[in-house]
């Protein structure tokens, strides 16, 4: 079996779409379909099943995906190791991933600080959702990713190291001129009659949970494809939205933000592979911690940056955050 076909299958599973995988791999959709069909014939099982929004791996397909991803990761490391011998390990570009809100300011600022200290370093930035970035670190596509534990949370995986950078309080973004603009902190009850827009399931889950705790419902009547689309709907007065606090300084001028009473928070983490780390990934971690502290000075003064290479997520992550709040 050719690794190219394995890579196609893994990409289809990651994106959940034959057409999206074809676009990313610069193939036609029919070529991707033929590769998957040929792989299924070789293995003698169905690997994908269709659903309303695309495709997903069958139980057999999920088993094959995990092994294929591990094999592709090792193959990529082998190629990279050979190239490093010829060009030197420091010639390898630093591949950085970040969620859209963190890619908007915090991560580029940290990289700028790294370049000031270390000199010329080739690097790239890939925005994406936390789960996607986590998978790409494991796959060897990224040397470091800055992600969050917003629902559904981060998986516990021994193949990656985790560093907790801090807690980020969510805020409400409003159009300029909104009656609540300039006020705050605002109780959720004061926004009960508003229409909300969301662009991802994690943020929507945080909003619904916060509203439920306040005894009200959040009317998420609008959906945006991405963060810029979400902010465009707010700016034009169609809705309000919940956004990360770290994004406040990078917003367009026709929107404003207000804090919430007892706001929902998400943990910010940097993840790196345990094997074959990039030589500049470790110094970048310290610059990321400093960049986060600069964005949230009040929070940083009371919530020290912690290192944890074996973070237990879910309930234990909640306990870690509650403990951090008790230290304030």
N, C-alpha and C positions, 0 to 999 in steps of 0.2 A: 504494500500500500504506500502511495506517495504522501509525504508529509504535507504537500500543498493541499491535498484533499482534506487531510485532518484539520489543517488550519482553516479551511473553508467551513467545515462543520462546526468547529469551536466558535468561529465568528458568527455563524447563523444562530447558534444557541445564545451567545452573549447579547446579540441585538434583537433576537426574537422575530426576525424578518428575513426572508430570502432577498427581497429587493434592497433592503438596507445593507445586508452583507455584500451583495453584488456591488453596490456603490462604493463601499469602503475598500473592497479588494480590487476595484477597477475591472470587474468582470460583468458580463451580461447576466441577467436573472436566469435565463435558460441554461447558461453554462454552470451556474451554481446548482440549479436543479439537477442537471445531469451528473455533476460530481457527487451530490448527496445520494442520488438513485444508484449510482455505481457502487458507492460505499455500502449501501444497504444490501445490494446483491452480493457483495463480497462477504459481508458478515452474516447474511441470511436472516436479518431481523429488521424491523422498522425502527428507525432512529428518531424520526420526527412525526409529530401529529399536528394538524392544523386546528386553530381555534379562531374566534371572531377577530382577534387583533393581530394575528400572525401565526407563528409556529412555536412549538416548545418541544423539548426532548421527551421521548418516551422513557419509561424506567430503564430500558436497555440503553437508550441513547444517553441518558444521564451518566450511567456507569462508564460508557465509552468516552464521553466528554471529559470526565475527570482524568482518566488515564491518558487521553490524547493531549490534554492541556499539560500534564506533567512531562510527557515526552517532548512536546514542542518547546517547553521551557528549557529542558536540558539541551535540546538541539541548538536553540538560540544562544545559550551560554557557551556551547562549544565553539560556535562561529565567532562569538564576541571574544572569547579567550584567545583564539588564534589571531584575530585582528589586533588585539591588545599587545600581543608579543611583538608584532611588527611596528605598531604605532605608539606603544606606551600606554599604560592604563589611564593616564591623565588626559589622553587624547579622546577618550570616549565621551560623547556628549552626555550631559546630565538630563535625563528625562524626568520631568516633574509633572505631576497631576494634581488637580485641585477642583473642588466643587465650584460652581459658577460664582457664588458670593465671595469665596476666598480667593479665586483667581482674579477678581475685580480690583484687588488692592493689596491685601496682606501678603500674598505669595510673591508677586512681583517686587514688593518692597524688600522682602527677605532676600530674594535673589540679588537685588541691587546691592544690599549690604555685603553679601557673599562676594560679589565681584570686586567691590572696593577693597576687601580684605585679601582676596586670593588672586586677583588679577584676572586675565582673560580665561573664561570657561565657556565652552559651547554648551548651550542648553536649549530645551524646548518646553513648552507648557501645553498640557492637554486638559481642558475642562471636562468634567463629567460628573455623574452622580456617584455617591460614595461606594455603592456596591460594585459599580462598573470599574471604578478606580482600584478597588481592592483586588478584583480579579486580574487587572492588568499588571499590578505589582507582582502577583503570584506568577503570572505568565511571563514575566521578565520584560514587559513593554515599558514599565516605569521603574525608575530608581527610587523614587519617593513620591508619596501622595499625601495630600492634606485633606482629610475627610471629617465627617461628623457622625455622631451616633444617633441622629434623628431617626425616627421609625422608618424602616424595621430594625434599625440598629446595625452594628458591625458584627460580623461573624468572628468567633474565636478561632484563630488559625495559627498553628505553631510555625508555619513557614514564614511569618512576618513578625517584625518587631513593632511595638506600638509605643508612642510617646504622647502622653496627655499634655496638651498645650494650655487648656483652660476652658472655662464655660462662657458661652456666648448667649446673652439674653436676646430673645426675639423682640422686635418692635413692630408697630403698625405703621404702614406707609399710606399717606393720604394725599389727595390732590391739594395743591395750594389753594387756600380759601375755604377749605372744609371747616365746618363749625368746631370740630375738635382740634384743629391745627393750633399749635402753640400752647396747648394744655398738657397736663400730665403730672404724674402717671394717671392713665385713664382706666377705670374699671371696665371689665368686659361687658357689664350690663349696659353701659352707656353706648355700646356699639351693637346692641342686639338687633336693631332694625336695619343694619347696613347689609349691603350685598358685598360678598367677598369673592376674590378671584385667587385661584391657586394654579401652580404650574407643576407640582410634583406631589406624590402621595405622602412623603415624609412630612412636608410642611403642612399639608392638609390634616394629617393625623395630630400634629402638635396643636393646630388651631382648634380642632374638634374637642380634644382633651381639655384644653384650657377653657373653652366655652362650657363644657359639661361641668367642670369644677365650679364655674361661676353660676351654674343653674340656668344657662341660656343655650340656645342653638345658634350655630354659625351658618348663615345662608351662603354656602359656596355655590353660587349660581353660575359662575363663569369659570372657564378653564383656559389657561394659556399654554402655548407650546413650550415656552422657556421663560427665563427671568426677564429679558427685555420686553417680551410680549406682555407679561404680567404688569410691569411698571407702566407700559403704554396704556393699558386699560385703566390703571389708577390715575395717571396723568390726565386722561380725557374724561374723568368723572364717572366712569361706568361702575367702579367698585373700589374697595379698599383691600389691603392685603397684609399678611403677616410675612415679615422678611427678617433675615439675620441682622443683629445689631452691628456686626462688623462691616456690613454693606453701607451703613449710613453715610460715610464720607465719600462714597463713590456714586451717589445717586444723581440722576438728572435734576435740573433746576426747577422743573415744574411739579415736583412732588416734595413732600415733607414727611417727617416721622414724629410719632409720639410714643413714649414708653407706656407699658401696661402695668397695672397693679399686679404684683406677684407674677411676673412674666414667665412663660415657658422658656426653658433654656436647653441648649444642646452642647454636648461636649465636642471640642475640637481636638483631633488626633493627627499626628504624622505617622505614617506607616512606611516601613522599609523592608526589603527582603532580608532574611537572615543569611542567605547565601549570596556570595558575589556582590557585596555592597559597593556602590560607587564611592570613590575616595572623597568626593565632595558632599555626599549625603549627610554625613555626621556633622560637619560644620554648618551645613544649611539648617539642621535641626535647631541649633542655638539661635540662629538669625530668625527663624520662624517664631520661636518663643518670644524674642524681643519685639518682632513686628506685631504679634498679637497683643503684647503688653502695651505697645504704643497706641494701638487702636482702642483698647479698653483700659485706660489708666486707672479708673476707679476700681474696676474689677481686679486688675492686676495687683493693686495695692493690698487687696485682702485675700486673693486666691492665688497662692504661689504656684508656679509651674512645677509639675511633677513628672518624673520619669517612671515608666512602667513597661517592662518588656514582656510581661505576661498578664495583660489585662483580662479580667473575666467580665464579659459583657452581660447585658440584661440586668437582672436584679443587683448584681454586685456593682455594675457601673452606676446604677441609681444610688446605691449606698455611698459610692465614692463621691458623687456630686453632692449628696446631702451632707456628707462629712465636710466637704469643701465649704458649703454654705455655713455650717456650724462654726467654721474657723473665722468667719467674717465678724 
